[in-house]
Amino acid sequence: MKSDMSMEQPGKLEDRHKSTHLSQKSNSPGSSCVSMKSDQSVDTSKTFKGRHTSIDLSTFRLNLVKKFECLYEGTSKQGNTTLLNEIYTELYITESESGEINNEHEVRQIETQSRRAATEDTPITCNEIFRPLPGQDKAIRTVLTKGVAGIGKTVSVQKFIVDWAEGKENQDVQLIFPLPFREINLMKDRTLSLSDLLHVFYPVTKEMDISSDEYKVLFIFDGLDECRLSLDFQSNVRICDVSESVSVDMLLMNLIVGNLLPSALIWITSRPAAADLVPSECVHRVTEVRGFNDPQKEEYFRKRISDQGLADTIISHLKSSRSLFIMCHIPVFCWISATVLEKMLSEAESGEIPKTLTQMYTRFLILQTNIKHEKDYEKKVKDEDMILNLGKLAFQQLVKGNLIFYEEDLRECGIEETEASVYSGLCTQIFREELGLYQGKVFCFVHLSIQEHLAALYAHHSFINTRINVFDQTEQNLF
């Protein structure tokens, strides 16, 4: 949901404290799993040395904080940014039995979860995902965290990274490398080594040797469901050297399986539909993000809306609609509801207050169209045409099972990248410019349900106005 710019290259600073080497493994008890000790006094300005160079950890951590400390609700283009630690509401995360696929619609999954008693599961905070539960005696290398679209998986990743970078949690991990699949997709046709891949995303690692298994590194692969690589876990291609160049999909497969850097920790997030892409024998723990429970829903709105009287009114309205309140398990839907209801109730706007999902999404669509006019956008494109083009894009990508798409996908639907950017509340973009090697933009809708709403609008409009059944065309294309 944010504009993800390339990380600045940190400069080297003189180490004023005792130097700690990457080859020095933590001596703390239970070093096979991440320590959950919160230590505010942790010295994060140490210099970690590899065989060829040194890296100032303070600068590395500072860059991660800069990159992940802000929570972008909607998109950064709206200027709607908040410090993560100011608004963060703890999510309900539990240990799951397996990563097996669930073909039920995600909204139905949310409804099913809402009926489950909280006492059935043991909650886990995002900082505890590598820590065995009481009574468990197992080393956890790879964690798969699943959850429906917009439930808070990426925000949990952000919270984990920021807490580590600020020296609060998981301090027996020396380095964390976030590698979102939506950005790795931009490199799917390249051949490179793990060292090369890290150099592209984190230039400061260029001369650093991470091949030693004497220290702990965590790789975070966010958004497995967005992966457009062919992850073939049956392949016989075995890579054990971080300097050996192969295709990116082979690189990731060997890292996840443990052929490459077996001492590294791996955290993968995914929507339920893609959770079984990684074989169960490669995963040591499966967790599930359940989103907000009822008290957490109220906590979110009270943090999000400064006028507490207005917050109470909004909470009461949402509670009066069973479908809306159930959907508030999803943090992104809470944001959509807050955006719509805060404006309608505080500015006494005309129109019926939304009581259904369709009404809520329709008001949100109107609101975003009005934002476009406020920006004095001077492109000769009608709102109706633009929305229908976005609807066509939403429908076509939904048929393909895609929640993210690229510039060529937009062009196929008659949308220019500059036009898509105008509807910033509907279609977000992530800019990635890697040291002049390439520039790629990734697009997605604010939430799957928004994509589904636009797709349904497009299908309805096509049939009513042109008598074209887009579902018939879809079947012809598929079979």
Secondary structure as the mmCIF struct_conf table of DSSP 4:
data_model
#
loop_
_struct_conf.conf_type_id
_struct_conf.id
_struct_conf.beg_label_comp_id
_struct_conf.beg_label_asym_id
_struct_conf.beg_label_seq_id
_struct_conf.end_label_comp_id
_struct_conf.end_label_asym_id
_struct_conf.end_label_seq_id
HELX_LH_PP_P HELX_LH_PP_P1 MET A 5 LYS A 12
BEND BEND1 HIS A 17 HIS A 17
TURN_TY1_P TURN_TY1_P1 LEU A 22 SER A 23
BEND BEND2 SER A 28 SER A 28
TURN_TY1_P TURN_TY1_P2 PRO A 29 SER A 32
BEND BEND3 CYS A 33 CYS A 33
TURN_TY1_P TURN_TY1_P3 GLN A 40 SER A 41
STRN STRN1 THR A 47 LYS A 49
BEND BEND4 ARG A 51 HIS A 52
STRN STRN2 SER A 54 ASP A 56
HELX_RH_AL_P HELX_RH_AL_P1 LEU A 57 PHE A 68
BEND BEND5 GLU A 69 GLU A 69
STRN STRN3 CYS A 70 TYR A 72
BEND BEND6 GLU A 73 GLY A 74
HELX_RH_3T_P HELX_RH_3T_P1 SER A 76 GLN A 78
TURN_TY1_P TURN_TY1_P4 GLY A 79 GLY A 79
STRN STRN4 THR A 81 LEU A 83
HELX_RH_AL_P HELX_RH_AL_P2 LEU A 84 ILE A 87
STRN STRN5 TYR A 92 SER A 96
BEND BEND7 GLU A 97 GLU A 97
BEND BEND8 GLU A 104 GLU A 104
HELX_RH_AL_P HELX_RH_AL_P3 GLU A 106 SER A 114
TURN_TY1_P TURN_TY1_P5 ARG A 115 ARG A 115
BEND BEND9 ARG A 116 ARG A 116
HELX_RH_3T_P HELX_RH_3T_P2 ALA A 118 GLU A 120
BEND BEND10 ASP A 121 ASP A 121
STRN STRN6 PRO A 123 PRO A 123
HELX_RH_3T_P HELX_RH_3T_P3 CYS A 126 GLU A 128
TURN_TY1_P TURN_TY1_P6 ILE A 129 PHE A 130
BEND BEND11 ARG A 131 ARG A 131
HELX_LH_PP_P HELX_LH_PP_P2 PRO A 132 LEU A 133
TURN_TY1_P TURN_TY1_P7 PRO A 134 GLY A 135
STRN STRN7 THR A 142 LYS A 146
TURN_TY1_P TURN_TY1_P8 ALA A 149 GLY A 150
BEND BEND12 ILE A 151 GLY A 152
HELX_RH_AL_P HELX_RH_AL_P4 LYS A 153 ALA A 165
TURN_TY1_P TURN_TY1_P9 GLU A 166 GLY A 167
BEND BEND13 LYS A 168 GLU A 169
TURN_TY1_P TURN_TY1_P10 GLN A 171 ASP A 172
STRN STRN8 LEU A 175 PRO A 178
HELX_RH_AL_P HELX_RH_AL_P5 PHE A 181 ILE A 184
HELX_RH_3T_P HELX_RH_3T_P4 ASN A 185 MET A 187
TURN_TY1_P TURN_TY1_P11 LYS A 188 ASP A 189
STRN STRN9 THR A 191 LEU A 192
HELX_RH_AL_P HELX_RH_AL_P6 LEU A 194 PHE A 201
HELX_RH_3T_P HELX_RH_3T_P5 PRO A 203 THR A 205
TURN_TY1_P TURN_TY1_P12 LYS A 206 GLU A 207
TURN_TY1_P TURN_TY1_P13 ASP A 213 GLU A 214
BEND BEND14 TYR A 215 TYR A 215
STRN STRN10 VAL A 217 PHE A 221
HELX_RH_3T_P HELX_RH_3T_P6 LEU A 224 GLU A 226
BEND BEND15 LEU A 229 LEU A 229
TURN_TY1_P TURN_TY1_P14 PHE A 233 GLN A 234
TURN_TY1_P TURN_TY1_P15 VAL A 242 SER A 243
STRN STRN11 VAL A 246 SER A 247
HELX_RH_AL_P HELX_RH_AL_P7 VAL A 248 VAL A 257
TURN_TY1_P TURN_TY1_P16 GLY A 258 GLY A 258
BEND BEND16 ASN A 259 LEU A 260
TURN_TY1_P TURN_TY1_P17 PRO A 262 SER A 263
BEND BEND17 ALA A 264 ALA A 264
STRN STRN12 LEU A 265 SER A 270
HELX_RH_3T_P HELX_RH_3T_P7 PRO A 272 LEU A 277
BEND BEND18 VAL A 278 VAL A 278
HELX_RH_3T_P HELX_RH_3T_P8 SER A 280 CYS A 282
BEND BEND19 HIS A 284 HIS A 284
STRN STRN13 ARG A 285 GLY A 291
HELX_RH_AL_P HELX_RH_AL_P8 ASP A 294 ARG A 304
BEND BEND20 SER A 306 SER A 306
HELX_RH_AL_P HELX_RH_AL_P9 GLN A 308 LYS A 319
TURN_TY1_P TURN_TY1_P18 SER A 320 SER A 320
HELX_RH_AL_P HELX_RH_AL_P10 ARG A 322 MET A 327
TURN_TY1_P TURN_TY1_P19 CYS A 328 HIS A 329
BEND BEND21 ILE A 330 ILE A 330
HELX_RH_AL_P HELX_RH_AL_P11 PRO A 331 SER A 346
TURN_TY1_P TURN_TY1_P20 GLU A 347 ALA A 348
BEND BEND22 SER A 350 GLY A 351
HELX_LH_PP_P HELX_LH_PP_P3 GLU A 352 PRO A 354
BEND BEND23 THR A 356 THR A 356
HELX_RH_AL_P HELX_RH_AL_P12 LEU A 357 GLU A 374
TURN_TY1_P TURN_TY1_P21 LYS A 375 ASP A 376
BEND BEND24 LYS A 380 LYS A 380
HELX_RH_AL_P HELX_RH_AL_P13 ASP A 383 LYS A 400
TURN_TY1_P TURN_TY1_P22 GLY A 401 GLY A 401
BEND BEND25 LEU A 403 LEU A 403
STRN STRN14 ILE A 404 TYR A 406
HELX_RH_AL_P HELX_RH_AL_P14 GLU A 407 GLU A 412
TURN_TY1_P TURN_TY1_P23 CYS A 413 GLY A 414
HELX_RH_AL_P HELX_RH_AL_P15 GLU A 417 VAL A 422
BEND BEND26 TYR A 423 TYR A 423
TURN_TY1_P TURN_TY1_P24 SER A 424 LEU A 426
STRN STRN15 CYS A 427 GLU A 433
TURN_TY1_P TURN_TY1_P25 LEU A 435 GLY A 436
BEND BEND27 LEU A 437 LEU A 437
STRN STRN16 GLN A 439 PHE A 445
BEND BEND28 VAL A 446 VAL A 446
HELX_RH_AL_P HELX_RH_AL_P16 LEU A 448 THR A 466
HELX_RH_AL_P HELX_RH_AL_P17 VAL A 470 LEU A 478
#
